[in-house]
Amino acid sequence: MFDIDQQKAEEITKNFEIPVKPQILVEIQDVQASQDPSPRAFADIISKDVALSAAVLKTINSPVFGLKRKITDIRQSVGLLGTQNIINLVSFFQLKQAFNKKSAISHEKYWDTARETANMMSLLVEELSLQSQCPIEDAYAFGLFRDCGIPPMAMKFDDYRAVLIEANAKHEQVFTDIEEAHYQTNHAIIGYFVASSWNLPIKLCQLILRHHEPDYLRDKNNTDLSKHLYVLAKLASNILAQYVAMKDDSEWLLAKDDVLGYFGLSDLDYADLEQDLKEVYKIQFG
């Protein structure tokens, strides 16, 4: 488990471009913290930005939220999605804009992968009937932000693409261990500080920090919700890897036994789940 104190935090992040929280997110979080936050107040702030408004409407009308009619009003979107969902979406789209400098990887491809992971995790919540134990909005948020430390790593290190390729090819090693060997830090740590500096929920920040820990499910101090999210992310990553490239995710062999055991799934159960989810994903998002 990572142990991050203030001194270590400053040493790790001082040479990274951690974007300042944008004003629009400050305003939205201020509204959330007020005594009587209203959908109208959120909508008024979001409506100032045409691109952001379009992104919110596009997301709420996606299959993830399963609405029976098309939503065209931002205030209605806030009422249907809830304030935390709105803040998560605003944060995601603002991060996309913040990380727009020269990089060793395609940021657009990265953000597409983040959305795909969020979509697949949401489908898994429904497929496994976990709504009462793991809200879809939590699964969607973790899918969006899980790897948010990758863009600043790619902006910092010119050879980062090669290290990503190396980490994805070594199925017997923990992904972040390979980053550590090259840079003495990793994207989980940097992602934790990105999410923390933007005041995303503490539980989300902590899971971002620890999402590559191979013994995470065996730590009795972790909550059931965080373990559910950890497992769903591992399942989603592997199903997407099979869907896109017909191969396992880089850490699947390390995580498989714990992940399947957590939900009591046999290899045959998982094979059926993977096939079902690939078909559903193709219909809804393909």
ChimeraX attribute file (.defattr): number of C-alpha atoms within 10 A of each C-alpha:
attribute: neighborCount
match mode: 1-to-1
recipient: residues
	/A:1	11
	/A:2	9
	/A:3	6
	/A:4	12
	/A:5	8
	/A:6	8
	/A:7	8
	/A:8	10
	/A:9	14
	/A:10	11
	/A:11	9
	/A:12	17
	/A:13	15
	/A:14	9
	/A:15	9
	/A:16	13
	/A:17	16
	/A:18	20
	/A:19	15
	/A:20	11
	/A:21	17
	/A:22	13
	/A:23	9
	/A:24	16
	/A:25	19
	/A:26	13
	/A:27	15
	/A:28	21
	/A:29	19
	/A:30	12
	/A:31	18
	/A:32	18
	/A:33	10
	/A:34	9
	/A:35	7
	/A:36	9
	/A:37	15
	/A:38	15
	/A:39	19
	/A:40	14
	/A:41	16
	/A:42	24
	/A:43	20
	/A:44	13
	/A:45	15
	/A:46	24
	/A:47	15
	/A:48	11
	/A:49	12
	/A:50	9
	/A:51	11
	/A:52	16
	/A:53	19
	/A:54	14
	/A:55	15
	/A:56	22
	/A:57	18
	/A:58	13
	/A:59	13
	/A:60	23
	/A:61	18
	/A:62	14
	/A:63	16
	/A:64	19
	/A:65	15
	/A:66	9
	/A:67	12
	/A:68	8
	/A:69	7
	/A:70	11
	/A:71	15
	/A:72	15
	/A:73	13
	/A:74	21
	/A:75	18
	/A:76	15
	/A:77	22
	/A:78	24
	/A:79	15
	/A:80	16
	/A:81	15
	/A:82	13
	/A:83	20
	/A:84	17
	/A:85	18
	/A:86	21
	/A:87	19
	/A:88	21
	/A:89	20
	/A:90	20
	/A:91	22
	/A:92	19
	/A:93	15
	/A:94	17
	/A:95	22
	/A:96	16
	/A:97	11
	/A:98	16
	/A:99	17
	/A:100	13
	/A:101	12
	/A:102	12
	/A:103	19
	/A:104	18
	/A:105	19
	/A:106	13
	/A:107	19
	/A:108	11
	/A:109	9
	/A:110	16
	/A:111	20
	/A:112	12
	/A:113	17
	/A:114	22
	/A:115	17
	/A:116	20
	/A:117	29
	/A:118	28
	/A:119	25
	/A:120	27
	/A:121	30
	/A:122	28
	/A:123	23
	/A:124	22
	/A:125	22
	/A:126	13
	/A:127	14
	/A:128	11
	/A:129	11
	/A:130	14
	/A:131	15
	/A:132	8
	/A:133	11
	/A:134	20
	/A:135	15
	/A:136	22
	/A:137	21
	/A:138	21
	/A:139	27
	/A:140	27
	/A:141	27
	/A:142	26
	/A:143	28
	/A:144	24
	/A:145	27
	/A:146	26
	/A:147	22
	/A:148	26
	/A:149	22
	/A:150	20
	/A:151	28
	/A:152	21
	/A:153	25
	/A:154	23
	/A:155	20
	/A:156	16
	/A:157	14
	/A:158	14
	/A:159	15
	/A:160	21
	/A:161	16
	/A:162	12
	/A:163	19
	/A:164	17
	/A:165	10
	/A:166	15
	/A:167	20
	/A:168	17
	/A:169	14
	/A:170	13
	/A:171	16
	/A:172	12
	/A:173	15
	/A:174	18
	/A:175	23
	/A:176	19
	/A:177	16
	/A:178	19
	/A:179	20
	/A:180	12
	/A:181	11
	/A:182	12
	/A:183	13
	/A:184	11
	/A:185	17
	/A:186	21
	/A:187	24
	/A:188	27
	/A:189	23
	/A:190	26
	/A:191	25
	/A:192	24
	/A:193	22
	/A:194	25
	/A:195	25
	/A:196	15
	/A:197	14
	/A:198	19
	/A:199	15
	/A:200	19
	/A:201	13
	/A:202	12
	/A:203	13
	/A:204	19
	/A:205	24
	/A:206	18
	/A:207	22
	/A:208	27
	/A:209	24
	/A:210	18
	/A:211	20
	/A:212	20
	/A:213	18
	/A:214	14
	/A:215	12
	/A:216	20
	/A:217	20
	/A:218	11
	/A:219	10
	/A:220	8
	/A:221	8
	/A:222	12
	/A:223	11
	/A:224	13
	/A:225	15
	/A:226	21
	/A:227	20
	/A:228	19
	/A:229	24
	/A:230	25
	/A:231	23
	/A:232	26
	/A:233	25
	/A:234	21
	/A:235	25
	/A:236	25
	/A:237	24
	/A:238	23
	/A:239	26
	/A:240	22
	/A:241	16
	/A:242	16
	/A:243	18
	/A:244	10
	/A:245	10
	/A:246	11
	/A:247	12
	/A:248	17
	/A:249	20
	/A:250	21
	/A:251	22
	/A:252	17
	/A:253	14
	/A:254	15
	/A:255	20
	/A:256	17
	/A:257	13
	/A:258	17
	/A:259	21
	/A:260	17
	/A:261	11
	/A:262	14
	/A:263	11
	/A:264	11
	/A:265	14
	/A:266	12
	/A:267	13
	/A:268	9
	/A:269	11
	/A:270	16
	/A:271	12
	/A:272	11
	/A:273	17
	/A:274	20
	/A:275	14
	/A:276	12
	/A:277	19
	/A:278	18
	/A:279	12
	/A:280	15
	/A:281	19
	/A:282	10
	/A:283	10
	/A:284	13
	/A:285	12
	/A:286	8
